[in-house]
Amino acid sequence: MKKLFKLIVGTIIVILFCLIIHSYFNVSGDEITGVSNITTSSNVVIRKSYQGDTKEQEYVLNANQIEMLKTLIIQSDFTRNLSTMVRFNDKDRYIIIINDNDAGVWLNIHCIGNKWISIANQFNGKHLKINNPNWKNTLEEIIVLSN
């Protein structure tokens, strides 16, 4: 009976440990501080550039685009990366700047194509791997609406 009890307790401890590790490495979009406070009156700008090119294109988002961006972030999942450096092939770069003093939101999200994001002052400056295969396409759809 004691062996069975120890086996059950040991199994529960291992399961809890695995859940804690999984919870740490997997980040949902709504865990990004400030995303839930984004409103359609927030100031949102997306700056797009290409690796090796000094020119930047800037897009100011309207209310509809802001809602689309908020939905994209909230519905996406990310994985923490422990390394300080990441490898990538995509040459597209996006900087998403969200500012709303009334709602207390200030987000600066750096995106490397469809692969990585980094958020200033969150996640210890580490990159998060984007697990949404439509991330870049949706960002591009949002940007196209600015034209």
N, C-alpha and C positions, 0 to 999 in steps of 0.2 A: 504494500500500500504506500509506503514512503517513497519507493522508487517511482511509482506512478505519479505521485504528487510532485516530486522533483522534476519529472519529465514534463508535466503540464506547466509548471512555473517556468521552467527553462524555455519551453516553446513560446510562452506568452512574452517573456523578456526578449527573445530573438525577434518575434513579430513586431513588438513595440520599437525595438531598435531599427529594424528595417523601415518601418513607417516614418520614423523621425528622419532617417537618412533620405528617404524618398521625398518627404516634405521639404527638406532643406534644398535639395537639388532641383526640384520641379517648382517653377514659379508661374502662377497664373497672372494674367494681365491685371486683374483687379487687386493684386498684391502690390502693384507699383503705387507708391505713395503719391496721392494727388490726382490720379486718373479719375476716380469717382467724383471729384469736385469740379471737373471740367464742365463748363456750361457753353451754350451757344453764343454767349457774349464774351467769352474768353478771347484773348489775342493769340492766335495760332499762326505760325509761319513755318513753312517747310522750305529749307534751302537744299537744293540738289546740286551736286558737283560730281566730277569724275576723277578718279585717281590720276594724278599727274597733271591735271588741268587746274589752273588757278581761278578760272571763271566759275561763278556760282549763279544759279538761277534761283530767284526767290518767289515764293507763292504765298499770298495771304489768303487764309481760308475763310469762307463764309459759314453761316450757321449750319447749313446742310453738310458741308465738308467736315466741319468740326464734329458733328454727330457721327459721320462715317468713320473718322479717325478714332474717336473714343470707342466706338463699337469694335473696330479692328483691334485696338490694344486690349480691351477687356476680354474679347473672345479668343485671344491668342495665348499660347502657352510657351514658356521659355525654360531652358535648362541652364543652371549656373555653371560657369567654367572657372576652375580654380587657378588656371594659368593667367599670368598678366599679359601674355601675348596670344593672339589668335592668328590662324592662317585662313586666307580667303582668296578667291579668284575673281569675285565680282568687282567691277570697277566703279559701280554706282555708289555714291555716298549721299546720305540724307541726314540733315540735322533738323529735328522737330523741336521748335521752341514754343512752349505753352506758358502763357503768363496771364494770370487773373488775380489782381491784388484783392478784389472784393471777396473772392472765394478762397484766397490763400493758396493759390496754385502757382508753382514755378517748376516747370519740367524742362529739361534739356536732354533730349534723346538723340544719340548718335547712332545711325544705322549704317551697316555695311551690307548693301544689297539685300539679299534674302537670307542672309546667314547669321549676322550678329547685331545686337544692340548694346549700347552702354548708356547708363543713365547717371548723370552727374549727381553726386552725393547719395547714391543708393547702391546697395549690394557691394560695398567696399571697393567701388571703382572697377569691379570685374565685369567682363562681358557676359551677356546672356545669349545663348544660342536660340535662334528663332525656330520654333517647332511648327509654325504655320506656313505651309508651302505656298500660300497665296499672299503672303505679307507684301512682297515687293509689287506684285500686280495690283493689289488693292491700293497701295500708296500711289502708284502711277495713275490709277483711276481717279483718285481724289485730286491729284495734281492737275489732271487733264480738265477737270471741271472749272479750274481757274482761268482757262483760256477763253 
